[in-house]
Amino acid sequence: MIRNILNPIGFLFSILLFISCGNSDELKLFNGESLEGWEGSNTIFRAEEGAIVGGNLKNPIDESYYLCTEQKYENFELRLSAKFIANDINTNGGISFRAKRVPNSNEVMGYQADIGYIDATAIAQFSDFTPKDTTGLYPLWGSLVDENRPDTKRYPRPDIFPVIFFKVADKELMEEIIDPFDWNEIKIKANGPDIEIKINGVTTAKYTEKGNVPSNGYICLQAHSGGPYEIWYKNIVLNQLEP
């Protein structure tokens, strides 16, 4: 009888051990207490209440700033949550990936999973999509952006800014699934040329890269110009993938 009881327990232990080993590639990129492992402006970014916080509620941000990992990553699934603290929804941020810093600039070059809002009139200028309603603000949550690479032929209006919105998330969908003033979960999967973004478990952008661009780089958290406002990032976890 004792043997019959112990065997199922041992079997269960083996399953739990296997599951634990299966998560061995999971990396916590933020320790919840300090900006160790990251580089960027310590006047714009800080660690607070288990999150990385950009900006403040007293002063606007003069230009966009990025806090970047000290390590590069290539094929991965990145999970994190983000929220804004602001008086209105006219805020913006993003998570850049496979990115690198632009020399002599606060900007970075590479892909970005955008979060926040933008003037709706800008959508058609920087993408092949024109919203039905071009007045007011458009939710860029979950959209895939690419910016600041040296080859500006990639961009539709480099004379204004070297950026392109490869995939613009559906407005009605985003207004349904996001809370603009609370935590929302973002997942970014970059595996070989294939990129997928999910917001709160819903796929909002899928794209296959056809150009010759770097397949690895840093992960950077953006505090966009504007405000005063705060952008909070937490639970930043990365799983490395085999291509």
Secondary structure in CASP SS format (residue, H / E / C, confidence):
PFRMAT SS
TARGET T0000
AUTHOR 0000-0000-0000
METHOD secondary structure of the structure
MODEL  1
M C 1.00
I H 1.00
R H 1.00
N H 1.00
I H 1.00
L H 1.00
N H 1.00
P H 1.00
I H 1.00
G H 1.00
F H 1.00
L H 1.00
F H 1.00
S H 1.00
I H 1.00
L H 1.00
L H 1.00
F H 1.00
I H 1.00
S H 1.00
C H 1.00
G H 1.00
N C 1.00
S C 1.00
D C 1.00
E E 1.00
L E 1.00
K E 1.00
L C 1.00
F C 1.00
N C 1.00
G C 1.00
E C 1.00
S C 1.00
L C 1.00
E C 1.00
G C 1.00
W E 1.00
E E 1.00
G C 1.00
S C 1.00
N C 1.00
T C 1.00
I C 1.00
F E 1.00
R E 1.00
A E 1.00
E E 1.00
E C 1.00
G C 1.00
A E 1.00
I E 1.00
V E 1.00
G E 1.00
G C 1.00
N C 1.00
L C 1.00
K C 1.00
N C 1.00
P C 1.00
I E 1.00
D C 1.00
E C 1.00
S C 1.00
Y E 1.00
Y E 1.00
L E 1.00
C E 1.00
T E 1.00
E C 1.00
Q C 1.00
K C 1.00
Y E 1.00
E C 1.00
N C 1.00
F E 1.00
E E 1.00
L E 1.00
R E 1.00
L E 1.00
S E 1.00
A E 1.00
K E 1.00
F E 1.00
I E 1.00
A C 1.00
N C 1.00
D C 1.00
I C 1.00
N C 1.00
T C 1.00
N E 1.00
G E 1.00
G E 1.00
I E 1.00
S E 1.00
F E 1.00
R E 1.00
A E 1.00
K E 1.00
R E 1.00
V C 1.00
P C 1.00
N C 1.00
S C 1.00
N C 1.00
E C 1.00
V E 1.00
M E 1.00
G E 1.00
Y E 1.00
Q E 1.00
A E 1.00
D E 1.00
I E 1.00
G E 1.00
Y E 1.00
I E 1.00
D E 1.00
A C 1.00
T H 1.00
A H 1.00
I H 1.00
A H 1.00
Q H 1.00
F C 1.00
S C 1.00
D C 1.00
F C 1.00
T C 1.00
P C 1.00
K C 1.00
D C 1.00
T C 1.00
T C 1.00
G C 1.00
L E 1.00
Y E 1.00
P E 1.00
L C 1.00
W C 1.00
G C 1.00
S C 1.00
L E 1.00
V E 1.00
D E 1.00
E E 1.00
N C 1.00
R C 1.00
P C 1.00
D C 1.00
T H 1.00
K H 1.00
R H 1.00
Y C 1.00
P C 1.00
R C 1.00
P C 1.00
D C 1.00
I C 1.00
F C 1.00
P C 1.00
V E 1.00
I E 1.00
F E 1.00
F E 1.00
K E 1.00
V C 1.00
A C 1.00
D C 1.00
K H 1.00
E H 1.00
L H 1.00
M H 1.00
E H 1.00
E H 1.00
I H 1.00
I C 1.00
D C 1.00
P C 1.00
F C 1.00
D C 1.00
W C 1.00
N E 1.00
E E 1.00
I E 1.00
K E 1.00
I E 1.00
K E 1.00
A E 1.00
N E 1.00
G C 1.00
P C 1.00
D E 1.00
I E 1.00
E E 1.00
I E 1.00
K E 1.00
I E 1.00
N C 1.00
G C 1.00
V E 1.00
T E 1.00
T E 1.00
A E 1.00
K E 1.00
Y E 1.00
T E 1.00
E C 1.00
K C 1.00
G C 1.00
N C 1.00
V C 1.00
P C 1.00
S C 1.00
N C 1.00
G E 1.00
Y E 1.00
I E 1.00
C E 1.00
L E 1.00
Q E 1.00
A E 1.00
H C 1.00
S C 1.00
G E 1.00
G C 1.00
P C 1.00
Y C 1.00
E E 1.00
I E 1.00
W E 1.00
Y E 1.00
K E 1.00
N E 1.00
I E 1.00
V E 1.00
L E 1.00
N E 1.00
Q E 1.00
L C 1.00
E C 1.00
P C 1.00
END
